[in-house]
Amino acid sequence: MELSELCFAGVAAQAQAVRSGEVSARELVAEHLRRIERIDPRLNAFRLVFADQALEEAARADERGSGDLPLRGVPIAVKEDIAIEGLPTTKGTNAVRTPQPADSAIVARLRAAGAVIIGRTRMPELGLWPHTESSWAGPTRNPWSLTHSPGGSSGGSAAAVAAGLAAAAIGTDGAGSIRIPCAVTGLFGLKPQRGRVSLFPEAQMLGGLVVAGPITRTVADWALVADQIRGAAPGDAHVAHPPRTSFTQAARTDPGRLRIGVSLRPWGPGITIADEVRDAVQDTAALLTDLGHDVVRLDPPMRDVTASTRFAARYLHNAHLARAGTEFPDLVEPRTRAVGELGRRVPRGVARWAAGDDASLTAFANRIFTSVDVLLTPALTRPPIRVGEWDGRGAFTALLAASHYTTFLPLWNITGNPAASVPAGRTSAGLPLAVQLVGRQHDECTLLSVSAQLERARPWADRIPSGLDHAN
């Protein structure tokens, strides 16, 4: 395989190529760095590229010999809200300057598995938006169309993987921030169960809404990386139940006959679903039926007002706390200040209620899994948004547009359930579409088995963006 092709081959293939001696780790990393230098000025996926350090790490990986490190020599990018020793955890802002004294648990585990940390990927300021744009850094662009957004808040991570600039990347998800960018860039992203992957040195993020996980080209690649980074660390606020098998084994296991519920019911009034999105869900439901599953239409009577109001209050309050918690809060962008001000105005009693015990809502939402094994919904309500589409809108109207766009996603951050974005075809303009699969609590394994089955029936990883090397 040519080096340029290997950049799109994914984690498992790259690890095997290094292990077999087909390519050295240094050659593999150097090719990715060449692609970053050539392509990223147009994408803006990276905030920092660790070129010299990555080459040194790759050379050390080659010196170790074959060994049994599962990610030896594989270049992986990390979102900028994950701690890396010697760097401030910038979270998309210039308002943080103090370097971290040690790697996060995620980065330490990646390094222990042999991965090469190739760079730090961009996010919107404080992770507040489903796009990756800022006034000081400019927009991050979608490799499938440079006029469209790669989503957010893990937009830089998804853009890097989709463009072949990293074999995989780590993202975080507090309201869809792994699922959104994967949905619009044609990648696989599974928001793990809350507590599955340690967020150390933080006990939790945004009051427990945020989880971290891989962004990859294939289901098997997600499972391979997730198996290396999963597990609790001392001080974690949440600890998931052990999975019934390794994630790698789950991705290789046929799911058997499942009962799958399909819901096209938006969360809240006045929200519409684009025809192409509706078609993608219905096509996936038909495919799951053909694969032998019992697929039923199911629009559960969720507590829309309670859940959406609670999430909105929690989001705004957390935005206020996040802005106030930066070292230089006056350096954040005007729109971030505006969102923070909305959060400051949330009454204390409402903020306490919103940040309170989620057990009742979690139990209510999970009643659906007494009748189905998996829930299928749209990932987003419309195809990818354009770069700058919400420019000029005030904070409130932009937040409203974002909530309509992502309406099917945030509930599962409140409850903590695992939820995956699975590629599901293309729009008439050739842009990626996706569906969401939601599983029972602590049950990523079923989602991996079903997602891998869909991938075998409807492969997506062989499609790569064209024209990146020649785009103006």
C-alpha positions in Angstrom: 0.0 0.0 0.0 1.3 3.5 -0.9 1.9 5.8 2.1 -0.7 8.2 0.8 -3.3 5.4 0.8 -2.2 4.2 4.2 -3.2 7.6 5.7 -6.8 6.7 5.0 -6.5 3.0 6.0 -7.3 3.6 9.6 -5.9 2.6 12.9 -5.8 -1.2 12.7 -4.3 -1.2 9.2 -1.6 1.3 10.1 -0.7 -0.6 13.3 -0.4 -3.8 11.3 1.7 -2.1 8.6 4.1 -0.9 11.3 4.1 -4.3 13.1 4.8 -6.2 9.9 7.6 -3.9 8.8 5.7 -2.7 5.7 6.4 0.8 6.9 8.3 2.3 9.8 6.6 4.4 12.4 8.7 7.3 11.4 7.8 7.0 7.8 4.1 6.8 8.7 4.2 9.8 11.0 6.3 11.8 8.5 3.7 11.2 5.8 0.9 12.5 8.0 3.0 15.5 8.9 3.5 16.2 5.2 -0.2 16.0 4.6 -0.9 18.4 7.5 1.6 20.9 6.2 0.0 20.8 2.7 -3.7 20.5 3.6 -4.3 22.0 7.0 -3.8 25.6 6.0 -7.2 25.2 4.2 -8.9 23.0 6.8 -7.6 24.7 10.0 -8.1 21.4 11.9 -5.0 21.8 14.2 -4.3 24.3 16.9 -0.8 22.8 17.4 1.2 20.3 15.4 3.9 18.4 17.4 6.1 17.8 14.4 9.5 17.3 16.0 8.2 15.6 19.1 6.0 13.2 16.9 9.0 12.2 14.8 11.1 11.6 17.9 8.3 9.4 19.4 8.0 7.5 16.1 11.7 6.9 16.0 11.6 5.5 19.6 8.7 3.3 18.6 10.8 1.9 15.8 13.6 1.2 18.2 11.4 -0.9 20.4 11.0 -3.6 17.8 7.8 -5.4 17.1 6.6 -5.8 20.7 2.9 -6.1 21.4 1.8 -2.5 21.7 -1.5 -2.3 19.9 -1.1 1.3 18.6 2.6 1.3 18.0 3.5 4.2 15.7 -0.1 5.2 14.9 -0.5 9.0 14.7 -3.5 10.2 16.8 -4.7 13.7 17.4 -6.2 15.0 20.6 -8.8 17.7 21.1 -7.6 20.8 23.0 -9.7 20.3 26.1 -7.7 17.2 27.0 -4.6 17.8 29.2 -1.1 17.4 27.7 1.9 17.8 29.9 3.6 21.2 29.4 0.7 22.8 27.6 -2.3 24.8 28.8 -5.6 23.1 28.3 -6.9 25.8 26.0 -10.5 24.6 25.3 -10.7 26.8 22.2 -9.8 30.0 23.9 -6.8 32.3 24.5 -8.0 32.9 28.1 -6.0 30.0 29.6 -2.2 30.1 29.9 -1.0 27.8 32.7 0.7 24.6 31.5 -0.5 21.3 32.8 1.9 19.4 35.0 1.1 16.0 33.5 -0.7 14.2 30.7 -4.4 13.4 31.1 -5.2 9.7 31.7 -6.3 9.5 28.0 -3.0 10.8 26.6 -1.0 8.7 29.0 -2.9 5.6 28.0 -2.5 6.3 24.3 1.3 6.8 24.8 1.4 3.5 26.8 -0.3 1.7 23.9 2.4 3.0 21.5 0.4 5.8 19.8 2.2 8.9 18.6 0.4 12.2 19.6 0.7 14.2 16.4 -1.2 17.3 17.4 -3.9 19.2 19.2 -7.2 19.8 17.3 -9.4 22.9 17.4 -12.7 23.4 19.0 -15.1 26.4 19.4 -14.5 28.5 22.4 -15.3 26.5 25.6 -17.0 23.9 23.4 -20.2 25.9 23.3 -21.3 25.4 19.6 -22.0 22.6 17.1 -19.5 24.2 14.7 -15.8 25.0 15.1 -15.3 28.7 14.4 -13.9 31.6 16.3 -13.1 35.3 15.5 -9.4 34.9 16.3 -8.7 31.5 14.8 -11.2 31.5 11.9 -13.3 28.5 10.9 -12.4 24.9 10.7 -13.7 23.5 7.4 -15.2 20.2 6.3 -12.9 18.1 4.1 -15.9 17.1 2.0 -16.8 20.7 1.2 -14.6 23.6 2.3 -17.7 25.9 2.4 -19.3 23.6 5.1 -18.6 23.1 8.8 -17.1 19.9 10.2 -19.4 20.4 13.2 -18.4 20.9 16.8 -17.3 20.9 19.3 -14.8 18.2 18.2 -14.7 19.6 14.7 -11.0 19.8 14.4 -10.7 16.1 15.4 -13.2 15.0 12.8 -11.7 17.1 10.1 -8.3 15.7 10.8 -9.4 12.1 10.5 -11.6 12.6 7.5 -8.8 14.3 5.6 -6.2 11.6 6.4 -4.2 13.9 8.7 -4.4 11.5 11.6 -5.4 7.8 11.9 -7.9 8.7 14.7 -8.6 11.5 17.1 -9.9 11.9 20.5 -13.0 14.1 21.0 -15.3 15.0 23.8 -19.1 15.1 23.8 -21.2 17.2 26.2 -24.3 17.7 24.0 -23.4 15.8 20.8 -19.8 17.0 20.3 -18.5 13.7 19.0 -21.7 12.7 17.2 -22.2 16.0 15.4 -18.8 16.2 13.7 -18.8 12.5 12.9 -22.2 12.8 11.3 -21.1 15.6 9.0 -17.7 14.2 8.0 -18.6 10.6 7.3 -16.9 9.0 10.3 -17.9 6.7 13.1 -18.2 8.2 16.6 -19.6 6.6 19.7 -20.2 8.7 22.8 -19.3 6.1 25.5 -21.2 5.5 28.7 -20.5 8.3 31.2 -17.6 7.1 33.3 -16.2 4.7 30.7 -13.2 6.9 29.9 -11.5 8.8 32.7 -11.3 12.5 32.3 -8.5 12.8 34.8 -7.1 15.3 35.9 -10.7 16.5 36.0 -13.2 14.5 38.1 -15.9 15.5 35.6 -16.6 18.1 33.0 -19.7 20.4 32.8 -21.3 18.7 35.7 -21.1 15.2 34.3 -22.5 16.0 30.8 -19.1 15.4 29.0 -17.5 12.2 28.0 -14.5 11.5 25.9 -14.0 8.9 23.1 -12.4 8.2 19.8 -13.3 9.5 16.4 -12.4 7.0 13.7 -13.0 5.8 10.1 -14.4 2.4 11.1 -16.2 0.7 13.9 -13.3 -1.7 14.5 -10.9 1.2 14.8 -13.1 2.9 17.4 -13.1 -0.3 19.4 -9.4 -0.8 19.2 -8.6 2.8 20.4 -11.4 2.7 23.0 -10.0 -0.5 24.5 -6.7 1.2 25.2 -8.2 4.3 26.9 -11.2 3.0 28.8 -11.2 2.6 32.5 -11.5 4.7 35.6 -8.8 6.7 37.5 -8.6 7.7 41.1 -10.9 10.7 41.8 -13.3 10.1 38.9 -16.8 11.3 39.7 -18.4 8.5 37.5 -17.4 4.9 36.9 -19.1 2.8 34.3 -19.9 -0.9 34.7 -17.3 -3.2 33.0 -18.3 -4.1 29.4 -19.3 -7.7 28.9 -16.5 -8.2 26.4 -13.7 -6.1 25.0 -14.9 -3.5 22.5 -12.8 -5.2 19.8 -14.6 -8.5 20.4 -17.9 -6.7 20.4 -17.2 -5.2 17.0 -16.5 -8.6 15.6 -19.6 -10.3 17.1 -22.8 -10.6 15.2 -25.5 -8.9 17.3 -28.2 -11.6 16.7 -31.8 -10.6 16.3 -32.6 -7.4 18.1 -35.7 -5.3 18.6 -34.9 -1.8 17.3 -37.2 1.2 17.9 -37.2 4.0 15.3 -38.1 7.5 16.3 -38.4 10.6 14.1 -40.1 12.7 16.7 -38.1 15.9 17.4 -37.6 17.1 21.0 -39.7 20.3 21.1 -42.1 22.2 19.0 -41.4 23.9 15.7 -38.5 21.6 14.8 -38.5 20.1 11.4 -36.5 17.2 9.9 -35.1 17.6 6.4 -36.4 15.1 3.8 -32.9 13.7 3.2 -32.4 13.1 6.9 -35.7 11.4 7.2 -34.9 9.2 4.2 -31.5 8.2 5.7 -33.3 7.0 8.9 -35.9 5.1 7.0 -33.4 3.5 4.7 -31.4 2.4 7.7 -34.5 1.0 9.3 -35.2 -1.0 6.1 -31.6 -2.3 6.1 -31.8 -3.4 9.7 -35.0 -5.2 8.9 -33.3 -6.9 5.9 -30.5 -7.9 8.3 -33.0 -9.8 10.4 -33.9 -7.4 13.2 -37.4 -6.6 14.5 -37.7 -2.9 13.7 -40.7 -1.0 15.0 -41.8 2.7 15.0 -41.6 4.0 18.5 -42.1 7.6 19.5 -41.8 7.5 23.3 -43.7 10.1 25.3 -40.5 11.7 26.7 -40.6 14.6 29.1 -39.8 17.2 26.4 -40.3 20.3 28.4 -38.6 19.1 31.5 -35.6 17.7 29.7 -35.1 20.5 27.3 -35.6 23.2 29.9 -33.3 21.4 32.3 -30.6 21.0 29.7 -30.8 24.6 28.5 -30.5 26.0 32.1 -27.6 23.6 32.8 -25.8 24.5 29.6 -26.1 28.2 30.2 -25.1 28.0 33.8 -22.1 25.9 32.9 -21.1 28.3 30.2 -21.1 31.1 32.8 -19.0 29.0 35.1 -16.6 28.0 32.4 -16.1 31.6 31.3 -15.7 32.8 34.9 -13.2 29.9 35.5 -10.8 31.0 32.8 -7.6 32.7 33.9 -8.4 35.8 31.7 -12.2 35.9 31.3 -12.0 39.3 29.6 -10.2 37.6 26.7 -13.1 35.4 25.6 -15.0 36.2 22.5 -18.1 38.5 22.6 -20.5 35.7 21.8 -19.0 33.6 24.6 -19.4 36.5 26.9 -23.0 36.9 25.8 -23.8 33.2 26.4 -22.0 33.4 29.8 -24.2 36.5 30.6 -27.3 34.5 29.8 -26.0 31.8 32.2 -25.3 34.3 34.9 -29.0 35.4 34.7 -30.3 31.9 35.3 -31.9 32.1 38.8 -29.9 30.2 41.5 -32.9 27.9 42.2 -33.2 27.0 38.6 -29.5 26.4 38.3 -29.5 24.1 41.3 -32.5 22.2 39.9 -30.8 21.8 36.5 -27.6 20.6 38.1 -29.4 18.3 40.5 -29.9 14.6 40.5 -30.7 13.2 37.0 -32.0 9.9 38.4 -35.7 10.5 37.7 -35.2 11.7 34.1 -32.7 9.0 33.5 -35.1 6.3 34.7 -37.9 7.8 32.6 -35.9 8.0 29.4 -34.5 4.5 29.8 -38.0 3.0 30.1 -37.8 2.8 26.3 -35.3 0.0 26.6 -37.8 -2.2 28.4 -39.4 -2.7 24.9 -36.4 -2.3 22.5 -32.7 -3.1 22.6 -31.6 -0.1 20.5 -33.1 3.2 19.5 -32.6 4.6 16.0 -33.1 8.3 15.4 -31.6 11.0 13.2 -28.2 12.3 14.2 -29.0 15.8 13.1 -32.2 17.4 11.8 -30.6 18.7 8.5 -27.5 18.3 6.4 -24.2 20.0 7.4 -24.4 23.7 8.1 -22.3 26.1 6.1 -19.3 27.9 7.5 -20.4 31.2 9.0 -24.1 30.3 8.5 -25.0 31.7 12.0 -22.7 34.8 11.8 -24.6 37.9 12.7 -27.1 36.2 14.9 -27.4 37.1 18.5 -26.4 34.6 21.1 -30.0 33.6 21.9 -31.1 33.0 18.2 -27.8 31.2 17.5 -28.4 28.9 20.5 -32.0 28.3 19.3 -30.8 27.3 15.8 -28.2 25.0 17.4 -30.7 23.3 19.6 -33.0 22.6 16.7 -30.1 21.2 14.7 -29.0 18.8 17.5 -32.4 18.1 19.1 -31.9 14.3 19.2 -28.5 14.3 21.0 -28.3 16.1 24.4 -30.8 13.9 26.3 -28.3 11.1 26.2 -25.6 13.3 27.8 -28.0 13.9 30.7 -28.8 10.2 31.2 -25.2 9.0 30.3 -26.3 6.3 27.9 -23.9 5.3 25.1 -25.0 6.7 21.7 -23.3 6.4 18.3 -23.3 8.4 15.0 -23.3 5.9 12.1 -22.7 7.0 8.5 -25.9 6.6 6.4 -25.3 7.8 2.9 -25.0 11.1 1.2 -27.1 14.2 0.4 -27.8 15.0 -3.2 -24.9 17.4 -3.0 -22.5 14.6 -1.9 -22.3 15.6 1.8 -22.4 12.9 4.5 -25.5 11.9 6.4 -25.8 9.9 9.6 -28.1 8.2 12.0 -27.9 7.9 15.7 -28.1 4.6 17.6 -28.7 4.7 21.3 -28.1 1.8 23.6 -29.0 0.8 27.2 -26.8 2.2 29.9 -23.3 0.7 30.0 -23.9 -1.2 26.8 -21.6 0.0 24.1 -21.0 -3.6 23.0 -24.5 -3.9 21.4 -24.1 -0.6 19.6 -20.7 -1.7 18.3 -22.0 -5.0 17.1 -25.0 -3.4 15.3 -22.8 -0.6 13.8 -20.3 -3.1 12.5 -23.1 -5.1 10.9 -24.4 -1.9 9.2 -20.8 -1.1 8.1 -20.4 -4.5 6.5 -23.7 -4.2 4.7 -23.2 -0.5 3.7 -19.4 0.2 3.8 -18.4 3.9 4.2 -14.7 4.0 5.0 -13.5 3.5 1.4 -14.9 6.9 0.5 -12.4 9.7 0.9 -12.7 13.5 0.2 -11.4 14.3 -3.3 -9.5 17.5 -4.3 -8.0 18.3 -1.0 -4.5 18.3 -2.4 -5.5 20.7 -5.2 -8.2 22.9 -3.6 -7.6 26.6 -3.8 
